[in-house]
Amino acid sequence: MSNETTLESRLTALEQVVAELQYKVESQSNSRNWLQTLTGSISDETAFLEALEHGRVYRQADKPLDESNL
């Protein structure tokens, strides 16, 4: 088997793999937006509000003290 034949067979295999990958990407592009998937996924509003409060407290604790408050 010559180098040219080997190269052609490898190129054919590579083209087939690329075509399969393109098909997969194109078929997934019709999927829903990630934000639409998450919308409405929080079933426990109380826990969500509590998590927001914890985040707010954490961010406030990380702020430097203002010298006028001393």
N, C-alpha and C positions, 0 to 999 in steps of 0.2 A: 504494500500500500504506500503510495507516494505521499510526500508531505502535503502536496496540493489537495489530494483526496481527503486526507485527515483534516486539513484546515477547513475544507468545504463542509464536511460532516459536523465538525464542531460549531461552525458558523450557523448551520441549519438548526442544530440543537439550541444554540443561544437565541436565535430568532424566535423559536417556538416558546422558549421560557419567557422572553420579553413580551410576546403576544399574550401569554397567559397572565402575566402580571398586569398588563394594561387592562385586560378584561376585568380582573379583580378590582382594580382601582376604579374603573368606570362604573362597575356595578355597585360599589359602595358609596359613590358620590351622591346617590339618590337617598341615602339614609338621612334620618332626621338630624337637625341641628342639636348639638350637645345641650344647649340651653333649653330647648324644647323638651328634651329628655328629662332634665332635672326639674322643670317647672311642675309644681304640685307634688314633688316627691317627699316633702316634709309632712309627715302625718301628725306629729306631736308639736303643736305650736308653742306650748308652754316650754318644752325642752329647747326649742329653737330660740325663743326669746331669752331664756336663761343663758344659752351659749353666747348670744349677742352681748349680753350684759357682762359676762366673763371676759369677752374680748375687749369691751370698752374699758373695764377696770384694768386689764393688762396693759393696754395702750396708754392709759392715763398714768399708770405707775412708772412707765418707761420715760415719761417726759421729765426734763430737768426742772428743778425747782426755780421759780421766779424769785429774784432777790427781794422784790417788794413784798413778798408774802412772809418773809422771815421776821 
